[in-house]
Amino acid sequence: MPLKQSTYDELPYTSSVMPYAHPNRLATIAQLFGLPTTSLEKCRILELGCADASHLFATAYSLPNAECWGVDSNAEKIEQAQPIAEGLGLKNVVLKNCDILDVDDSFGMFDYIIAHGIYSWSSQAVQEKIIHICKHHLTENGVAYVSYSTKPGALLSDAVRDLLHYQVVGIPDGEIQKQQLSAVLSLLAQSGTEQDNAYGKFLAAEVEKFDELPDPAQFVQALTHEHTPVYFHEFMNSAAQEGLQYLGDAHFHTLFNYDLPESSVEMLKAFDNDLITKEQYTDFLRNRHFRHTLLCHDNAQVSRQISPSRLDSLAVASSLQANADDPSRFSQALGSIKTESVFVQMALRYIAERWARPVPIEEVVAAVAEACNQAVSQVEGEIKSALLEFYSRNLIELHKQSPEITAQVSAKPRASLLARWQAERTNQITNLRHEVIFIEDALYLRLLPHVNGENDHDTLVKQLSSWLEDGGIAIQAADGTNINQLSEVDTHKVLHTVLENALSLFAQAALLEA
């Protein structure tokens, strides 16, 4: 009996915020390659396959003067998204329930076009239409983002996906599908750990990668039959036929080869004059399974020689911290760097002290120059060269536009309206850095909607106190004592401490607006 193929409309698919697909990232990389993009302040953005518009809403909130269009063929998703846009006051959002094949000239031109993930899960006709839209609806210096599954890595991943598909697609009940999906993943994980060979390691890695996906994405991968990974050179051939060229990758550091063995880097130098071939070989060497490709018009003037001056007008954010036992080494979760330059060391400290707010590079340079009693011209080149290298190693962030983030807790702190709205419905919160964070503490989650810029600290403490009196929350003092057993004065102190800890977390998580 043939297995029933689930259609897109039947899948519980949602979108999620993607910092790498935000126009801010696209414009930043375009600037590094010398492409003068339209101002983010008043740009037009089109997202193809926007699903429930989560990514589009976060983008629209961060760019209130931009015009943000979302297209999806699922009428239910668009219908559910419309009142959310209205509730958030997003008057710059336009949602269209239509097939990608029906996008026509009436849509107009866009400065940024985003098609995340859908390319590999679409028919050839839709794939061709996506590329067509990227060409014929893109402004002169616009940037299109298309992500897709790539060979050779996706070929191996498809072996696991095919097993999941075989296991659950014939089951009509959604809850039973979930149970079967969980069971087969557990089986694969156990098999992977028990097999002391290359295939066992592969299985364990694939299951771990699959487990990191949200439930809706797991369903999409398990239930959707059509999946067409392509080689990078095949995708670029399709783009070139439409009159588009390769600008770069939304993950800028992947354009460099710091992660490859020195022998591989030397081999790749033979293709320095053939970027597409070089990138294809890196996919083979890395067994890459997914790409985030940026495209622009084939007549756009792209300069591959990136000079430090291209950082002019950009902002920088970094969580790199100086090592206590070696002030020349700076570390964070993704890696570390060592610099003997006093100017660069001072710059990194200045930037880290202001995390998570992106700091204009001109401000950083000026601060270091003043502290060292030097002219800006004496320190600027050294700092910008270092920052460019660190960005190519994925150790810092560069921003064309700085989100209005504050690391300081004010007298009347204000979390973003988007975060406050989400906190009343879920613990998955979009911060001002266009990231999803999880607030596990139920009290913090309940408090967040009240951090609205109108309530001062005393008012927020009174709110905590009222919840405590109503039995809606349970709080313990630092020594484990139940707060109900404390005096009124001590209770007040504990509640103030709870509030300060919560507000500090909100600031560190980039939830507070300047």
ABEGO torsion letter per residue (X at the ends): XBBBBBBAAABBBBBBBBAAABAAAAAAAAAAAGBBBBBAAABBBBBBGAEAGAAAAAAAAABAABBBBBBBABAAAAAAAAAAAAAAGBAABBBBBBBAAABBAAAEBBABBBBBGAAAABBAAAAAAAAAAAAAABBAABBBBBBBBBOAAAAAAAAAAAAAAAAAAABABAAAAAAAAAAAAAAAAAAAAABBBAAAAAAAAAAAAAAABBAAAAAAAAABABBBBBBAAAAAAAAAAAGBBBAEBABAAAABAAABBAAAAAAAAAAAABAAAAAAAAAAAAGBABBBBBBBBAABBBBABBBAAAABGBBBBBABBBBAABAABBBBAAEBBBBABAAAAAAAAAAAAAOABBBBAAAAAAAAAAAAGBBAAAAAAAAAAAAAAAAAAGABBBBABBBBBBABBBABBBBBAAAAAAAAABABBBBAAGBBBBBABAAAAAAAAABAGABBAAAAAAAAAAAAAAGABBBBBAAGBBAAABBAAAAAAAAAAAAAAAAAAAAAAGABBX
